[in-house]
Amino acid sequence: MARATASAAIDLAPHGIRVNCIGPGAIDTRDGSLEPLHVVSH
């Protein structure tokens, strides 16, 4: 996914279009443990 995003960003940059990539998954914390990604609803 990251390589496809980078390729799209390079192709679209001359047109002033920015490309972002968001990949769900575990988050590496400062203490080295992995915490699952979760969404908090209010």
C-alpha positions in Angstrom: 0.0 0.0 0.0 2.8 2.4 0.9 4.6 1.9 -2.5 1.3 2.5 -4.4 0.7 5.7 -2.4 4.3 6.9 -3.1 3.8 6.2 -6.8 0.5 8.0 -6.9 2.1 11.0 -5.0 4.9 11.2 -7.5 2.5 11.1 -10.5 0.1 13.6 -9.1 2.5 16.1 -7.5 2.9 18.2 -10.7 -0.8 18.8 -10.6 -0.7 20.1 -7.0 -2.4 17.0 -5.6 -1.2 15.4 -2.4 -1.7 11.7 -1.5 -1.8 10.2 1.9 -1.9 6.6 3.1 -3.5 5.4 6.3 -3.0 1.8 7.3 -4.9 0.3 10.2 -3.1 -2.0 12.6 -1.2 -2.3 15.8 0.6 0.7 17.2 4.2 0.3 18.5 4.2 2.1 21.9 7.2 3.7 23.8 7.5 0.7 26.1 7.8 -1.7 23.1 4.4 -3.4 23.5 1.9 -3.5 20.7 -1.6 -2.1 21.3 -4.4 -2.7 18.9 -5.8 0.3 17.1 -9.3 1.2 18.3 -11.7 4.0 17.6 -13.2 5.9 20.6 -16.8 7.2 20.0 -18.1 10.1 22.1 
